Amino acid sequence: MTKFTMFAFLIAVGFSGSLHPSMAQSNGAVEEVIRQAVSALAANDQPALDKLTIDQSEFKKYVWPGLATGMTGVSADKYYPTFQKVSQVGIAEASTMLAGKKWQVVKVATEPAQKRGKGYQLFSAPLITLRDESGQEKTMRLVGGLLEREGAYKLTSYYVSPSQRASR
């Protein structure tokens, strides 16, 4: 894998700054979109996952400007398929992990927005605590980031674990 491809791959999974529990916060709207994503991931419901995720125009307008500073000679249109492909790896990984069980979202911990603009905010990968039907809890990242526009949240991408990043 070339340095550019590795860089692009790591960027594509989202804004994965480290979370500090003291800064963690929960928001009802965030928890609702995460609940929908968990349900869709567990059911491997691709149409629902697509509906919850930003589209190409949202990527170009909100996400790409932050990524473009590190990539010269690459346009948003040229990079978007790579962004989507990496997100699909995250979907496959999460769907495998969540399949066959009913999950309850216990907590969603987000950091303050990494980027704010007129009418929108971008957040890094939230830390999500889930409980299965047996009462076992797992804390993990399932999404690469969140876009909030006028109170509505969408997922920027699905999270790819470090072990998956290394194997690509």
Backbone hydrogen bonds, N-H to C=O, Kabsch-Sander energy under -0.5 kcal/mol:
donor,donor_aa,acceptor,acceptor_aa,energy
6,M,2,T,-2.7
7,F,3,K,-2.7
8,A,4,F,-3.3
9,F,5,T,-2.7
10,L,6,M,-2.5
11,I,7,F,-2.3
12,A,8,A,-2.4
13,V,9,F,-1.0
14,G,11,I,-1.8
15,F,144,G,-1.3
16,S,14,G,-1.1
17,G,15,F,-0.9
23,M,20,H,-2.7
24,A,20,H,-0.7
24,A,21,P,-1.0
25,Q,110,T,-0.9
31,E,27,N,-2.8
32,E,28,G,-2.0
33,V,29,A,-1.9
34,I,30,V,-2.2
35,R,31,E,-2.7
36,Q,32,E,-2.3
37,A,33,V,-2.1
38,V,34,I,-2.9
39,S,35,R,-2.3
40,A,36,Q,-2.4
41,L,37,A,-3.0
42,A,38,V,-2.7
43,A,39,S,-1.7
44,N,40,A,-0.6
44,N,41,L,-0.8
45,D,40,A,-2.7
46,Q,44,N,-1.2
49,L,45,D,-2.3
50,D,46,Q,-2.8
51,K,47,P,-2.0
52,L,48,A,-1.6
53,T,49,L,-0.7
53,T,50,D,-0.8
54,I,155,L,-2.7
59,F,55,D,-2.5
60,K,56,Q,-2.6
61,K,57,S,-2.1
62,Y,58,E,-2.8
63,V,58,E,-0.8
63,V,59,F,-1.0
64,W,59,F,-3.3
66,G,63,V,-1.1
67,L,63,V,-1.2
68,A,64,W,-3.3
69,T,65,P,-0.6
70,G,67,L,-1.7
71,M,68,A,-1.4
79,Y,75,S,-2.2
80,Y,76,A,-2.4
82,T,79,Y,-0.9
83,F,79,Y,-2.0
84,Q,80,Y,-2.7
85,K,81,P,-2.4
86,V,82,T,-2.4
87,S,83,F,-1.8
88,Q,84,Q,-2.1
89,V,85,K,-1.3
90,G,86,V,-1.7
91,I,87,S,-2.2
92,A,88,Q,-2.4
93,E,89,V,-2.4
94,A,90,G,-2.7
95,S,91,I,-3.0
96,T,92,A,-2.0
97,M,93,E,-1.9
98,L,94,A,-2.4
99,A,95,S,-1.7
100,G,42,A,-0.7
101,K,98,L,-1.3
103,W,101,K,-0.5
104,Q,131,R,-2.6
106,V,104,Q,-0.7
106,V,129,T,-2.9
107,K,129,T,-1.5
109,A,127,L,-3.0
110,T,25,Q,-1.8
110,T,108,V,-0.6
114,Q,122,L,-2.6
115,K,122,L,-1.5
117,G,120,Y,-2.5
119,G,117,G,-0.6
120,Y,117,G,-1.6
121,Q,148,E,-2.0
122,L,115,K,-2.8
123,F,146,L,-2.9
125,A,15,F,-1.4
125,A,144,G,-0.5
127,L,109,A,-2.4
128,I,126,P,-0.6
128,I,140,M,-3.5
129,T,107,K,-2.9
130,L,128,I,-0.6
130,L,138,K,-3.2
131,R,104,Q,-2.3
132,D,136,Q,-2.6
133,E,102,K,-0.6
135,G,132,D,-2.0
138,K,130,L,-2.5
140,M,128,I,-2.8
142,L,140,M,-0.5
144,G,157,S,-2.1
145,G,157,S,-0.8
146,L,123,F,-1.8
147,L,154,K,-3.0
148,E,121,Q,-3.0
149,R,147,L,-0.5
149,R,152,A,-2.9
150,E,119,G,-1.0
152,A,149,R,-2.1
154,K,147,L,-2.2
155,L,52,L,-3.1
156,T,145,G,-2.3
157,S,145,G,-0.6
159,Y,142,L,-1.8
161,S,159,Y,-0.5
164,Q,161,S,-0.6
165,R,161,S,-2.3
166,A,162,P,-2.2
167,S,163,S,-1.1
168,R,164,Q,-0.6
168,R,165,R,-0.9
